[in-house]
Amino acid sequence: MIRSVAVAEEPAREWKLIWPSGSDGGSVRSSGSG
């Protein structure tokens, strides 16, 4: 779980570019986590 969190925090910006669907970023974190 720690690894996923750290990874979600760093690539959070990249994820936003890949998934512009989540403007807040919360959805992106949930998707990456699961």
C-alpha positions as a printed NumPy array, in Angstrom:
array([[  0.   ,   0.   ,   0.   ],
       [  2.837,   2.39 ,   0.858],
       [  4.356,   1.828,  -2.546],
       [  1.091,   2.589,  -4.367],
       [  0.666,   5.789,  -2.342],
       [  4.188,   7.03 ,  -3.06 ],
       [  3.776,   6.177,  -6.727],
       [  0.387,   7.871,  -6.877],
       [  1.867,  11.033,  -5.397],
       [  4.754,  11.28 ,  -7.861],
       [  3.073,  10.244, -11.158],
       [ -0.041,  12.135, -10.069],
       [  0.863,  14.822, -12.625],
       [  1.465,  12.274, -15.372],
       [ -1.765,  10.458, -14.524],
       [ -3.644,  13.746, -14.939],
       [ -2.237,  14.047, -18.462],
       [ -3.184,  10.433, -19.192],
       [ -6.59 ,  10.714, -17.507],
       [ -7.788,  14.318, -17.886],
       [-11.168,  12.932, -16.788],
       [-10.373,  13.697, -13.133],
       [ -9.763,  17.419, -12.737],
       [ -9.666,  17.149,  -8.936],
       [ -7.205,  14.281,  -9.028],
       [ -9.085,  12.325,  -6.349],
       [-10.558,  10.   ,  -8.966],
       [ -7.102,   9.498, -10.439],
       [ -5.714,   8.456,  -7.062],
       [ -8.567,   5.995,  -6.545],
       [ -8.041,   4.512, -10.009],
       [ -4.279,   4.173,  -9.536],
       [ -4.749,   2.719,  -6.057],
       [ -7.203,   0.089,  -7.29 ]])
